[in-house]
Amino acid sequence: MLAHSLASPLVSSALVTVDDTIQNGFCQEDVLVMCTTNTELTQKFTPKKLTSEMLAQSYTRIGYQNKALRVADCGTFLEFAHEIQVDGVIAEKGNLHNANFCKDRLCPMCSWRRSYKIFAQVSQIMEQIGSEYKFLFLTLTVPNCAPESLSETISRLMRSWDKLTRYKRFKKAIKGFFRALEVTRNFSNGSYHPHFHCVLAVSKSYCKHSDYINHDEWLEMWRKAYQDSSITQVDIRVAKGKNKEAENAVQELSSAVAEIAKYAVKSSDYIIDSDEALTDKIVQELNEALYKRRLTAYGGCFKEAFEKLKLDDAEEGDLVHINETLNPALAWLIVRYGWSCGAYQMTDSFIKYPDGKGDSE
């Protein structure tokens, strides 16, 4: 909490004091200081917005006009909500409260928000079921493919995953899963490397049980499912927190979960600042290969927990409210920003009162 105070401690009603202070203009300097120290805005949103503009320009050049317009407009409007305590002190860090996001598959802004949301959801699910299960991290790879084969390779990956999950060994040992597709690009030869990152739920006694599947067995199962004996490796490991004695180490596994929930494609793989022609080529290849695909999937106890927690779809759902909601019993300072000339500028601020009190704009 930052000591940006909008109220006098001598006044009994903080809300009245806040409102009076804003109406009299006494808090404008505090609000402006808060805006200039909004590191999330300057260090996260701004770089993503600048890169999104480059994607919009690429879409324009290759003739995707509707996509270009949507991506260009993405993130031009943001609202942050800062909690106002009963003594009038405003929280320095604000929660994103409103925004216009385009949800384009390659948009760097939306990809970042989507990754953040998937991370939050998977972490929430693991925390929900962590007392019943332990977790494995599985990475399934296949040989790199040429650009013209990327779409079919991804389709083959999806079919092979479905086949893997139907194997008797898998069904007996694995109680649930989260699976995400990632596509990386080899800049030396232009080939693509699509692969899966997975979290698997298994029984607490899995490692000491006959259901246990060792590394070589995983490799053989994946070779069989993908029908390619040239595959040389899979990565399978038991999730362990720093405190290995902890019954539930989910909180200590955040870095591993973040790796699994990261972007389907990193913007640095397709936005090449020094080469517009190469950018356009890669953007078109990825756009065609990922068109109308679901890049994540839940199964078993992961899917059940997803539904029980009433989580929404990270690919098509709300990218504004990730895991923060405004407490309706509190007052909030809402600060609005607009995108102009390559930077975010504050355009307005107002008080959002507790439910039933009305807003002051």
Buried (B, 14 or more C-beta within 10 A) or exposed (E): EBEBBBBEEEBEEBBEBBBBBBEEEEBEEBBEEBBEEBEBBBEBBBBBBBBBBBBBBBBBBBEBEEBBBBBBBBBBBBBBBBBBBEEBBBBBBBBBBEBEBBBBBBBBBBBBBBBBBBBBBBBBBBBBBBEEBBBBBBBBBBEBBEBEBBBEBBEBBBEBBEBBBEBEBBEEBBBBBBBBBBBBBEEEEBBBBBBBBBBBBBBEEBEEEEBBBEEEEBBBBBBBBBEEEEBEEBEBEEBBBEEEEEEBBBBBBEEBBBBBBBBBBBBEBBBBEEEEEBBBBBBBBBBEBBEEBEBBBBBBBBBBBBEEEEBEEBBEBEBBBBEEEBEEEBBBBBBBBEBEEEEBEBBEBBBBBEEEEEEBE
